[in-house]
């Protein structure tokens, strides 16, 4: 089992633990704000399970029907997570409306707040682990899961503040109001996850920083050989994999063996920097030069 899969399974376990703690906090108090926090944890568990399934699919090797692999399954997982977040937010808004019309004092608020705070600390620590590991392993599903947990922590802090203010002032309407604010924050989080995942499904190019790195690697790896320039560079990312293709201009006198050796050298340099890269190079004769691409120093 890869480290990414271990982390995905870990998210399910952590999610169940945190959800259990927050459900206990809600059960002790009856607070709508704490209920909203527990509902978001339920979404976390469902999303974590979706990530596990997506990663299992994404790890499958390329086959006849999917010659480029199954890497985009991670984006489908992230879209599903976003949809689940939105559904949970709408449910919370409905409950908050009922509480706003008939506010009530929560039971055992201090015990519930303490349990909720402990669950939030666990969530925050795990979110840091997921985001860091997701970026290191180029896994959008893990990064999306970690960012969602961060919003959960922020929501939990807001919930604790809201319940604390309600206790201090006796304005019990603050409880459903805080639940509604949490729901709006969850809606915004869900839209962000969906938007980012759809960009991957639409074959969005790599970031400007990564593109500049790729251009520099090509220029350095191709220097000292027969290459004149590289142009028509295109990139896209699918899960952990980055697809790179471009045209490499070489003199017509270059032999097939020489061109092949240079292409191998460039591919090796790119894969050293981007281990999950898939590189395609189209060799062209010198009269095809556009004098507008990556200049290669001889």
N, C-alpha and C positions, 0 to 999 in steps of 0.2 A: 504494500500500500504506500503510495507517495505521501510526501509531507502535506501537500495540498488536500488530499483526501482525508488525512488524519485530522487536519484542522477543521474540515467541513463536518466530520463526525463529532469533533469536539464542540462545535457550535450547537449541534442538536442537544448534546448533554448539558452544556452551560445554559442553553435556552430553557430547557425543562426545569433546571434548578431555579433559575431566576423567576420563571413564570410561577412555579410553586410558591416561592416566597411572597411574590406580589399578590397572588390569589389569597394567601393567608392574611396578608395585610388588609386586603379589601374585605375579606370575610369578618375580620375582627372589628372593622370600623363601619362598614356600609358606605364609605365615602365614594362619591361618584368620581372624584378626581383620582383616587387610588384605583378605582375600577378601570378608568381609562388607561392607566399605566399598566395594569394587568392585561388588558386587551392588546396593547401594543406588544407585550411579551408573547402573547399567543401567536401574533403575526410573526414574531421573530422565530419561533419554533417551526411554523409552517414554511417560512422562507428558508430556514436552515436545511430542512428536509429537501426542499426543492433544489438547493445548491448541491447537496449530495448526489441527487439523481442526475442533475445536469453535468456535474464533473465526471460521473461514471460514463455518461454518454460521450462527453468531450474527449475522454482518454482512449476511446476506441480508435484503432488504426484506420487509415484511409482504406476504402474498398471501392469496388466497381461503381457503385451508385453514389459514393461520396469521395471522389478522388482527391479532394482538398482537405479531407478529414471531417471531424464532427465538432470542431472547436466552437462554433457559434452557439452550441447548446447552452453555454454559460450565459449568453446574452438573453436567451429565452427565459432562463431561470431568473435573471435580474428583472425582466419585464414582469414576470409573474409576481415577484416579490413586491414590486411597485403597485400592482393591482390589488394585492392583499392589503397593503398599507392603506390604500384609499378606501377600501370596503370597511376596514376597522374604524377609520376616522369617521365615516358616515354613521356607523352604529353608535359611536361615542357621542356624536352631535345629537342624535335622537334622544339618548339617555340624559344628556346634559339639559336639553330643553325641558324634559319632565321635571328634573331636579330644580331648574330655575323657577318653574311655575309653582313648585311646592318644596321649598328648601327645608332641610332638617339637619339636626346636629349629629355628627358621626359618633359612634361608640368607640371606647378604648383608643382614642386617636394617637396617644404617645407610643403605645406598643406597635401599632400599625405603621407609624412613621419611621420608627427605628428599624423594623424589618424591611421596609421599602428602601431605606437608605443603604442597608447592607446589600440588598440585591443590586442596587445601582452601582455600588463600588465594584462588584463582580463584573457587571456589564461593561463598565468603563475599562477595566483592566483587559478583558477579553477583546474589546473593540480595538484597543491599541495593538494587541497581538495579531489580529486579523488583518488590519490595514497594513501593518509593516510586512507581514508575510505575504499578503496578496500582491503588494507592489514588487517585492523581491522575486516572486514566482510568476509575475505578470498574469495574475488571475483576477479578472474583473468581478467575478462572482464573489470572491472573498473580500475584495475591497468594498463592493457595494454592501455586503453584509456588515462589515465593520463600520462603515459610515452610517448605516441605519441604526446600529447600536449606539453610536455617538448621539444621534438625535433622540434616542430613547433615554439616554442619560440626562440630556438637557431637559427633556420633558419631565423626567422624574424629579430633577432639582426644582423645576417650576411648580410641580405638584406639591412637593414638601413645603415650599414657601407659601403657596396658596392655602394649604390646610393649616399651616402655622398661623397665618394672618387671620383665618376664620376663627381659630381658637382664641387668639388674642383679642379680637374685636367683637366676637359673637355674631358677626355677619355671615351666617351660614350659606347665604347665596354665593359667597366666594367659591364654595366647593364646586357647584356646577359650572360657574363661570370659568374656573381654572380647567375643568374637564374640557370645556369647549375650546379654550386656547390650546390645550394639548392636541385636540383633534385637528385644529387648523395647522399646527406645526407638523403633525403627522401627514396631512394632505400635501403640504409643501415638500416634505421629504419623499413621499411617494412619487410625486411628479418629477423630482430630480432624478430618482433612480430610473424611472421609465425613460426619461429624455436621454440620459447617458447610455442606456442599453440600446435604444433605437438607433443612436448614432453608430454603434458597432454593427448592428444589423444592416445599416445602410452603407457599409464599407467605408467608414470615415478614415481619413489618412491619419498617420501618427502625428504626434504633437510637433510644433515647430522646432523645439529643442532636439527631439529625437531625429527629426528629418535633417537638421544641420549636422548631427553626429554621423548619420548614414552617408551624407555627401562627403564629409571629411574622410571617412574610412575608405570610400571608393577612390577618392583622389590619391590618397597615400598608397593604397594597395596597388593601384594601377601604374603608379609612377615608376620610372626606370625601365619600362617595357616599350612595346610598340604602340600602345593605345594613344589616341589623340584626344578624345573627349568621351564623356558619358552624358547622354541626354534622355529625355522622356522618362525620367525617374517617377515611378508610381509606388505608393505604399498603401497598405490597409492592414487592419489588425482584426483578428478573430480569436477571442479568448486569449490564451497565452502565446499565440503564434502571430508573428509579423510577416506579412508577405511583401517582398520587395522585387520589383522588376524594372529593368532599364535597358537601353541600347548602348553598346560599347563600340565606338568607332575605331577601326584599325586599318593600317595600310593594306592595299590589296595584295601586296607581296608576302604578307604574313601567312605562314603555314597553318594548317588546321591544328597541328600539335601545339604550336606556339600560342595560338589563340586559346586553345583549351587549357593550357597550363596557366595562362594569365587569369582566365575566368575562375579556375579553381582557387587561385591565390586570393582573388577578391572575395569569393564566397567564403573562404576560410576566415578571412579578416572580419567580415560581417557577422559570421556565426560565433566568433570569439567574443564579440561585443554583445550580440543578441543571440543567445544559444538556441532560441526557438524560432529563428528566422527561416523563411523559405525563400530562396533567392533564384530568380530566373534572369539570365543575361542573353540578350539577342545581339550577336556580333554583326556589324555593318562595315562596308568598305569606306574609304576615306572621303569619297565624293558625297556621302550621305551626311557629313558633318553639318551641324546647324549653327555652330559657334555661339550657342546660347545655353549650353548645359554645364556639366562639371568639367573644368579644364584639368587635363592630366599633364603633369610636368614630365618631360622625357629625361 
